[in-house]
């Protein structure tokens, strides 16, 4: 199985990043993914506010999509219906 790397947080403006990290050797489809959240921003959350996490829902959804394989470097690996 192939492996992929997720970039470390080089600047504090990035909330999160994600990528597939283990690929099936036959289909080249992701079988595991990795998500990283910037602890700098998570540490600023007001945990007493029940809505504080709502700002992270779109970010988390976006990163899950990347972990599933929708990344720029994988577009050339996508297969059509004929294989």
C-alpha positions in Angstrom: 0.0 0.0 0.0 1.2 3.5 -0.8 1.5 6.3 1.7 0.9 10.0 1.6 2.2 12.9 3.8 0.2 15.7 5.4 2.0 19.0 5.6 2.9 20.3 9.1 1.4 23.6 10.2 4.0 26.1 8.8 1.9 29.1 9.6 -0.7 29.7 12.3 -3.4 30.8 9.8 -4.3 27.3 8.7 -7.1 25.7 10.8 -6.6 22.1 9.7 -5.3 19.8 7.0 -5.9 16.3 5.8 -5.0 13.7 3.2 -5.4 10.0 2.6 -2.4 8.2 4.2 -2.8 4.6 3.1 -3.8 3.5 -0.4 -5.0 0.2 -1.6 -2.3 -1.3 -3.8 -4.7 -2.6 -6.4 -7.3 0.2 -6.8 -5.2 3.1 -5.5 -8.2 4.1 -3.4 -7.7 5.5 0.1 -8.3 3.0 2.9 -7.2 5.4 5.7 -6.9 9.1 6.1 -5.3 11.6 8.5 -6.6 14.9 9.8 -4.7 17.5 11.8 -6.2 20.4 13.6 -4.3 23.5 14.5 -4.2 23.4 18.3 -3.5 27.1 18.4 -7.1 27.7 17.3 -8.7 24.9 19.3 -7.1 26.3 22.5 -9.0 29.6 22.0 -12.4 27.9 22.0 -14.8 28.9 24.8 -15.8 25.5 26.0 -18.7 27.0 28.1 -20.3 28.1 24.8 -22.4 25.2 23.3 -22.1 26.8 19.9 -18.4 27.3 19.9 -17.8 24.1 18.0 -20.2 25.0 15.2 -17.5 27.1 13.5 -15.5 23.9 13.1 -18.2 21.8 11.4 -17.5 23.2 7.9 -13.8 22.9 8.4 -14.1 19.3 9.6 -16.4 18.4 6.7 -13.9 19.9 4.3 -11.0 18.0 5.8 -12.9 14.7 5.8 -13.4 15.1 2.0 -9.6 15.5 1.6 -9.0 12.4 3.8 -11.4 10.4 1.5 -9.1 11.2 -1.5 -10.4 14.4 -3.0 -7.0 16.2 -3.2 -5.3 17.9 -6.1 -2.4 15.4 -6.2 -4.9 12.4 -6.5 -7.0 13.7 -9.4 -4.9 11.9 -12.0 -5.5 8.7 -10.1 -9.3 8.8 -10.4 -10.8 6.0 -12.4 -13.8 6.2 -14.7 -16.6 3.5 -15.1 -14.4 1.5 -17.5 -11.6 1.2 -15.0 
